[in-house]
Amino acid sequence: MSDLLNTLASAVASMAPESSGPGKQVWKFLKSLRPVVSYDSLSGFPSLSFNLSHEEKERSIEEILFFLDKQEKPVLFAIDEFQQILNYPEKQVDAWLRTIIQNLQNVVFVFSGSQQHLMNELFANPARPFYRSTQFLKLGKIKREKYHSFIGQKFRDHTRQIDDSTISSILDWTDGYTYYVQLLCNRLYLGSDKNIARDQWKEEALRLLKEQEYVFFSYREGLTKPQWNLLKAMAIDGSVYAPTSNAFTSRHQLGNPATVQRSLKTLLKKEMIFRETGPDGSSWYEVYDLLFRRWAEG
């Protein structure tokens, strides 16, 4: 709750500079809550923190939201990784927050999160307070042809020549995941001259894997042997539809399906793998860290 209050208040303070007309009213209100105000030395953005009791924190969050609800302009809050609310030490925070939100007329919310199963738990489970309170929108991968064109254009805009086969290889290696596409392209851009050699992306990709090796070794140290073997097998296969099937367990010598099932649950809980569902209802498992997946392939 402390994090929620501090982040909420800091976001509002950053939105409305104290020198602006609306900002004077906002800051007058925020200061009435008695925060400790500091400023980031690089960005200059304010950061607010509070030393309050649990009840005072709840009341302050309510007051901020209802204050914003009275403003002339509508307010949109986008809360990233919203599933973290399930890990709050305070109980039933989602029920408390839902009670406040449903009374707001001028403040609307976007809740986003990378852990699909937990977001489903919050919004698709009839036993949870946020059930059916939102519209769902799943963000899939960017269409390959659009991404291909975008990458080529960005390199050309900055006087770098890259051929189509290199772009296709980058999209294949990163599996189209934006974070890894951007990471590899950034490295390739910084490490190249005007003309990018066809195999230069492989050198940058290998350098990324070498930099992350210490993380991958720590994965292994934190897992039992069956869990590690399953994680590595899933990294090698990429998308795994039936991790307890005889074909999969035999091919990777994983042993008893019951042991595999226990390891699967642990890896999901540790967020080292995730379960994806396709538009046709089929589901499969993938390793969360694509760099580890490529590293494990050898």
Secondary structure, DSSP 8 states (H G I E B T S, - for coil): -HHHHHHHHHHHHHHS-TTSHHHHHHHHHHHTT--EEEE-TTT--EEEE----HHHHHHHHHHHHHHHHTSSS-EEEEETTGGGGGG-SSTTHHHHHHHHHTT-SSEEEEE--S-HHHHHHHHT-TTSTTTTSS---------HHHHHHHHHHHHHHTT-B--HHHHHHHHHHHTT-HHHHHHHHHHHHHT--SB--TTHHHHHHHHHHHHTHHHHHHHHHTS-HHHHHHHHHHHHHSSBS-TTSHHHHHHTT---HHHHHHHHHHHHHTTSEEEEE-TTS-EEEEES-HHHHHHHT-
